[in-house]
């Protein structure tokens, strides 16, 4: 079974036992979450497309950990003005594991 879910403005294609990084969630590590924003569901030969979401479908996942992403360097410069600024940024992510995809037709 395959599903396309929407979390925090991003879409993810997931299967059972997949581990993905999503934008930081407020849940504690080890807790189970229910994701109801299922955009597409594929079950063998049948495909269900939501309008905007598939009615009766949800994904159960477990929060594994909160991590930080790679450091991104932001460098600004204006030539001949003596202006240079270097900044860095690390995005916060939550790692989740997909436990089960449910569909009640």
N, C-alpha and C positions, 0 to 999 in steps of 0.2 A: 504494500500500500504506500502511496506517495501523496504528499500534500504540499501545497504552497501556502505559507502562512505569512501574516503581516505583523511585525513587531516594531514599534517605534519608527514608523515611516519607511522601513525597509522590508523587502520581500525575500523569503528564504524557501528553497526547495528542500524538503526534509523527508527522511524515511525513519522507520523505527531504529533505535540504537545509534542515531547520528549525534555527534557532539558539535555544536556550533557556538560562535561568539556573537552576542547581540549587544545592543546598547544597554548600559547599566540599568538593572532592575532593582527595586527596593527590597525584594525578598531575601531572606537569609540563606546561606549555603545549606543544602540538605533538604530544603522545603520543596514540596511539589506545587507546580503551577498548572493552571488550565488555560490554554490559549484558544480562544473562540473565533479569532479572525482568520478563518480558513478561506482562501480565495479560490482554490482549485483542489479537487480530490480525485485521485486515480486509483481505482480498485480493480486490478486485473485488466479486463477488457473495457470496463465502464469508466467514463470520465464525467465528473460533475463539476460544472463551472458555476461559481457564485454570482449573485447579482445584488450587492457586491460580494456577499459572503455565502458560503454553502450552508443552508439551513440544516441543523441537526448534526453538524460535524464539529469536532474539537480535538485538540491535541493535548496530551498530558506529558509534562516534562518535569525534570528535576534540576534544580539550580546546583551546579557543582562548585563554582568559585567566582570571585570577583577579581579581575586582573586589569593591568594597564597595557595598552598597545605599544607599538614601536614609537620612538621619539621622532617627531617631525620638526625640522628646523625651518623657521620662517626668517628670511633675510631680506631686508629692505635697504635700498640705496638710491640716492639721487646724485647723479654725477656732477662733478665740479662744485658741489655745495658743502662737502665735508660731512654729509649725513649718512650714517650707517647704523642700522639696528638689527640685532640678532635675537630672536626669541625661539623658544622651544615649546612643544605641546605634546602631551601624552593623553590619549583618549581612554576613558574608563569603559571596560566591557564586562559582561557577565557570561560565563560559560554555562550552557545548559545541555542536557542530554534528553533526547526525545525518547520517552518510554513507550507510548502507545498512541495510535491514531484511531479515534472512534468515529463511527458514522451511523446515525439512526435515521433510516429513510422513512 
